[in-house]
Each structure stands twice: as structure tokens, then as C-alpha cells.
Amino acid sequence: MNLKAKLSKAVNDHKNIYDNIERKKIIQEVVDNKEALIAESGALATWTPVESTGRSPKDTVIVRRSESEDTIDWSSPNNIPIDEETFNMVFKDAIDFLADKEKVYITDRVLGADVKYALPVKVITDHALSSLFTDNMFRTIPENIEKSVFYNDEFYLLSLPYDKLDASKYEGRLRKLPNGKTSNMIVAMDFDKRIGVIVGSAYMGSLKKLMFTVMNYYLPFENILPLHCSVNEGKNGDSALLLGLSGTGKTSLSADHTRALLGDDEHGWSEDGIANFENGCYAKMINIDPVKEKDIYDAVMHKDNYLHHGAIIENAMIYPYGKVDYFDD
């Protein structure tokens, strides 16, 4: 039985599955599970553990298999390999964690606004907030998904943000921390088996960036250029691409009230044009200017009933009465 079949069996064997439930119910699950608080605006506020306030590049790994050996630049410090045996150990531990969960949430979405290369992804998690984040950030499956080159190549992503690996089992296999201990966190991708596993990273960006890495690998084989950029469009159909690393201002610069925003972070450039991979924005809110960055600010801070809102505020200062302070240091 292959890895995806094993994961499907583990899910189907679970006693309490929430399979693609409607958005309002996901939000209510988040609140009922006490995974987030309702802010004054109706958005949901959450805080992650100290080790999960950002991505952990050194814990982000790619399974090294013969099938993809020659198509990955293993000399890059950012392409950290793990062997098949280690990944299989992680996968088994993750399946065991999943079996003990009270609830399992499944969200089926795609990455890619252009149906020709929309990648179906099945996100499986024990965390309703992760399911909501997936609903926010990824795209609804289009009716004509069969036109996609990836139609029969769905990617599976298992996310267990608050579990920890038994570090003693992985000595010499996973990275050694500065204190000499072995890391108990992993963000792993198997491009050949089309499956990803996150254990121990509660940072929402781990979900998004794992899938962006997956798109970065698959799309060049289809003659599509993946880009880490924001894009907006003028009234005459002209597109502006703003490329840059995270935190360099792509989102802020692209939020121009005179131009239409296509997306703030991840895009593909094909012979047909430029298309967003995502459906939502994952913007840094620290010191946000509600005038200069009105669209971003309003998306999070507009007031609505929490069941209709759904924006997630991650690791921001919030007062007991629900007001958010983006300027607190």
C-alpha cells in the first residue's frame, strides 16, 4: 500500500471526520475548540508557541529519491534532503498521532487560478484553524478541473501543528539544535509520492510555503514559471510584478487603490499570462498603516459577525476587550 493509500485508510478509519464542512461550521469549530479568540472586528486571533512564530527553514526537508535526484539542486543550502527511511518513520508517527485525535478535518482545494495547471490538494489536519487557513488561502476546486495537467495527481498534506516527534528516535536523522538536542519538528515534502507532512510547526505560513515549494518544483516541467511576487493590473490590462523575499513590501506595494490586485505572493507565468496560485493574502500586519494599506487593513479589520468574517490574526497584541494593537513591541 502506497503512502497516500495508507493516509486515506487512516482517515477513513477515524471515528470523527469533518469532511469539507461549510465555512461557518469550520469557524465555529475553531471557536468551540478554543483554537482562537474572537477579536473586536469579528476576526479570529491566535498565538503560536515560541518555536512556531515563523517558518523554520532548517526543519524544512525534501525526500531524496532516485526519481527526482537529478531535478533538484541538492547543492543549495535550502534544499535539505532526508532519506526515504526517515520520511517513512515520520509518516508512521504522524499516522499514529492522527489515530489518537478527537477530530480530523479534511479540506479539498486547488492551487492555481489558471485551471490548466491547478494542483488539487487534500489537506488533512486535527486543527480546525489550519482547515480554515486552507479555506482562506487556497482556491475552490473549479468545475472543469479535468482540464488541469495535474487532474490525476492530487497532492496530500497532513498537518499536525501541535504534535512533537520523539527526538530520541531521530538522532542523526533530523537536524541538531544549537543546544545539542535533535529537532522534534519537521516540514517534509515528497515530490515523487506527492505527499507532505508537517509535525510540530503551528505557524500558518508552513502550510502555505510548503505548497508553494511544491508548485515551484512541478510547474517548470509544464513550461510555467513560478514566481514569488505580488501582481496588480491597470485599467488597460497591463500587469506589474513586484518580486521580493518575504517581508520586503510586496503586499504593501501591490495594494494600489488605482489598480486591481491579482495576488500578493505566489504566481505562475505561462504562455497564457499570469495567474495567482492562492485565494487569500498572508500579510504582515505589524505597524500597518490603515490609510496607506487600506485594502489589507480593511480585509482583516472590517467589522462583521465572526461566522461571516474568518480572517485570522496571528501573533498580534490584543487587549482583553478584543481590540488589536499592531504597534505594540
ABEGO torsion letter per residue (X at the ends): XBAAAAAAAAAAABABBBBGBBAAAAAAAAAAAGABBBBAAGBBBBBBBAAAABBBAAABBBBBBAAAAAABBAABAABBBBBAAAAAAAAAAAAAAAAABABBBBBBBBBEABAAABBBBBBBBABAAAAAAAAAABBBBBAAAAABAAAABBBBBBBBAABBBBAAAABGABBBBAAGBBBABBBBBBAAAGBBBBBGBABAAAAAAAAAAAAAAAAAAAGBBBBBBBBBBBAAGBBBBBBEBBGAGAAAAABBAABBBAEAABBBBBAAEBBBABABBBBBABGBBAAABAAAAAAAABBBBAAABGBBBBGBBBBAAGBBBAABX
